[in-house]
Amino acid sequence: MKLALIPLLTGLIAGISMAVQGSFNTVLSKVIGLLEANFVVHIIGTIVILVLLLCRLGHGDLTRAGEAPWFAYLGGLLSVVILFTVMVSISKLGVAVATTAIIVGQVSTALLIDHFGLFGLRSIPFTWWKLMGLAFLAVGTKLMLN
């Protein structure tokens, strides 16, 4: 197996960012409320992206937005669901347990998406090794609860 160091490091940064972001958002939600925090976070994100686009840091073409399949736009809806559920789970379980449960959910879903090549993505076959890895993640989640 060829080690893809840059994508692995990128994933690691994403994981670190998600745990820190979830913590920040949870703190904000305790002060102003869950939906209100979700709103503020999305407004700030929108402003940051707008500034980056105005600085011409994007390399895409917004005029092609109509060419994307309809379901590609559900990411915005899921972003609201993700932020809300992360804030709820962290506030009730703590960052470590909530993040572990989130990872189990992500990996379970990712295995299905990969195996079936859903949403036009490349199909990556499911293996028993992957099932064993998922089982270890689930056991790890249970152990984190103790």
C-alpha positions as CSV (number, residue, x, y, z in Angstrom):
1,M,0.0,0.0,0.0
2,K,1.4,3.4,-1.0
3,L,1.5,5.8,1.8
4,A,-0.2,9.1,0.8
5,L,1.3,11.4,3.5
6,I,-0.2,14.7,2.3
7,P,-3.8,13.4,2.2
8,L,-3.3,11.7,5.6
9,L,-2.0,14.8,7.1
10,T,-4.8,16.8,5.6
11,G,-7.3,14.4,7.1
12,L,-5.5,14.7,10.5
13,I,-5.8,18.5,10.3
14,A,-9.5,18.1,9.5
15,G,-10.0,15.9,12.5
16,I,-8.2,18.3,14.8
17,S,-10.1,21.2,13.4
18,M,-13.5,19.4,13.8
19,A,-12.8,18.6,17.5
20,V,-11.7,22.2,18.2
21,Q,-14.6,23.7,16.1
22,G,-17.1,21.5,17.9
23,S,-15.8,22.7,21.2
24,F,-15.9,26.3,20.2
25,N,-19.4,26.0,18.8
26,T,-20.6,24.2,21.9
27,V,-19.3,27.0,24.1
28,L,-21.0,29.6,21.9
29,S,-24.3,27.6,22.0
30,K,-24.3,27.6,25.8
31,V,-24.2,31.4,25.7
32,I,-26.5,32.2,22.8
33,G,-28.4,28.9,22.1
34,L,-28.0,26.0,19.6
35,L,-29.7,27.4,16.5
36,E,-28.4,30.9,17.2
37,A,-24.8,29.5,17.4
38,N,-25.4,27.6,14.2
39,F,-26.5,30.8,12.5
40,V,-23.5,32.8,13.7
41,V,-21.0,30.1,12.7
42,H,-22.5,29.9,9.2
43,I,-22.5,33.7,8.8
44,I,-18.9,33.9,9.8
45,G,-18.0,31.0,7.5
46,T,-19.9,32.8,4.6
47,I,-18.0,36.0,5.2
48,V,-14.6,34.2,5.3
49,I,-15.4,32.4,2.0
50,L,-16.6,35.6,0.4
51,V,-13.4,37.4,1.3
52,L,-11.3,34.4,-0.1
53,L,-13.3,34.5,-3.3
54,L,-13.0,38.3,-3.6
55,C,-9.2,37.8,-3.2
56,R,-9.4,35.5,-6.2
57,L,-8.1,32.5,-4.2
58,G,-10.8,30.2,-5.7
59,H,-9.9,28.3,-8.8
60,G,-13.3,27.1,-9.8
61,D,-16.2,28.6,-11.9
62,L,-19.3,29.6,-10.0
63,T,-21.1,30.1,-13.3
64,R,-21.2,26.3,-13.7
65,A,-23.2,25.9,-10.4
66,G,-26.3,24.9,-12.4
67,E,-24.4,21.8,-13.8
68,A,-24.1,20.1,-10.5
69,P,-26.7,17.4,-9.6
70,W,-29.5,18.6,-7.3
71,F,-28.3,16.4,-4.4
72,A,-24.9,18.2,-4.4
73,Y,-26.6,21.2,-2.8
74,L,-27.8,19.2,0.2
75,G,-24.3,19.8,1.8
76,G,-25.6,23.1,3.0
77,L,-28.5,21.5,4.8
78,L,-26.3,18.8,6.2
79,S,-23.9,21.5,7.5
80,V,-26.7,22.8,9.7
81,V,-27.5,19.3,10.9
82,I,-23.8,18.5,11.6
83,L,-23.2,21.7,13.6
84,F,-26.4,21.2,15.6
85,T,-25.8,17.6,16.4
86,V,-22.1,18.1,17.2
87,M,-23.0,20.8,19.7
88,V,-25.7,18.7,21.3
89,S,-23.5,15.6,21.6
90,I,-20.4,17.4,22.9
91,S,-22.5,19.2,25.5
92,K,-23.9,15.9,26.7
93,L,-21.0,13.5,26.2
94,G,-17.8,15.6,26.2
95,V,-15.5,16.2,23.3
96,A,-13.7,12.8,23.3
97,V,-16.8,10.5,23.5
98,A,-18.8,12.7,21.1
99,T,-16.0,12.8,18.6
100,T,-15.5,9.0,18.8
101,A,-19.2,8.4,18.1
102,I,-19.0,10.9,15.3
103,I,-16.1,9.1,13.7
104,V,-17.9,5.7,13.9
105,G,-20.9,7.3,12.1
106,Q,-18.6,8.9,9.5
107,V,-16.7,5.7,8.9
108,S,-19.8,3.5,8.7
109,T,-21.4,5.8,6.2
110,A,-18.1,6.3,4.3
111,L,-17.7,2.5,3.9
112,L,-21.2,2.3,2.3
113,I,-20.5,5.3,0.0
114,D,-17.2,3.8,-1.1
115,H,-18.5,0.3,-1.6
116,F,-21.5,1.3,-3.7
117,G,-19.8,4.2,-5.4
118,L,-22.7,6.5,-4.4
119,F,-23.1,10.0,-5.7
120,G,-20.9,9.3,-8.7
121,L,-17.8,8.6,-6.6
122,R,-15.3,5.9,-7.3
123,S,-16.3,2.5,-6.0
124,I,-13.9,1.0,-3.4
125,P,-14.8,-2.5,-2.3
126,F,-15.8,-3.3,1.2
127,T,-13.5,-5.9,2.9
128,W,-13.7,-8.0,6.1
129,W,-10.6,-6.0,7.3
130,K,-12.6,-2.8,7.0
131,L,-15.5,-4.4,9.0
132,M,-13.0,-5.4,11.7
133,G,-11.6,-1.9,11.8
134,L,-15.2,-0.5,12.1
135,A,-15.9,-3.0,14.9
136,F,-12.7,-1.8,16.8
137,L,-13.9,1.8,16.4
138,A,-17.3,0.9,17.8
139,V,-15.6,-1.0,20.8
140,G,-13.4,2.0,21.3
141,T,-16.5,4.2,21.5
142,K,-18.0,1.9,24.2
143,L,-14.7,2.0,26.1
144,M,-14.6,5.8,26.0
145,L,-18.0,5.8,27.8
146,N,-16.4,4.1,30.9
